[in-house]
């Protein structure tokens, strides 16, 4: 049972499900990429988008798990258009390979949902020698978005439909290092705090969407970019907490959202007509919300963009 059910201006609340917020919406003719779609809210997002007629491409690290999700979705919905492609967001080589394969397939791209992530992982470095949470949650999605932007722009022009980029962030973006982003110590193990590093990576998701919005407005591109908090959901994100399973099985049923509710805001921002033309915003419980002070910092967003671009060179 979810404790807070009051509906916001959108007509939806924290207890609304992904199916409810997309009820009556026809996504036929749209193509979406959902990263991290082999479990949790990612797989539910893929399922519901496919249910609404969207052709969904799941970007997943574990192909076998992805195939299982695909089979389950098709069993429930035989007309579903859903594919799985290998994608490891912590590896820039994998991101580049995914983008290249996607473009080679000649597929359009209307919606990009940057959903995959790791939470509060012990200090570790990616294959590219970047702190793992920053690499997976921000860097990989930044590069993926950049590599697929031309496809999104062409699709928006050809289809005359608005493209949408959705960054799944977290309320944890409010709880980061004092300076917001520790540009001078991304890889500094001696100063590493796993929850603050997670918050830092989620702040990056917010700032990334905001800076994309500024660029799109300058270029006059018909694409929006927004970020969101899906809610606290008892998923495998909690695997790095010794108390995670205990919480999920006790107070979790009272406080946490279930997966159907957890995927709602993502599906709302990706598909709902109410969000048309809305960009550079932060959503919570399928309603507009305000990001943190750091999350609204235009200069910090630009600094992060430049820092990330240089890191990827």
Beta strands, then each sheet from edge to edge (+ up, - down):
strand 1: 31-35
strand 2: 55-60
strand 3: 82-86
strand 4: 111-114
strand 5: 163-169
strand 6: 223-229
strand 7: 282-284
strand 8: 287-289
sheet 1: 3+ 2+ 1+ 4+ 5+ 6+ 7+ 8-
end
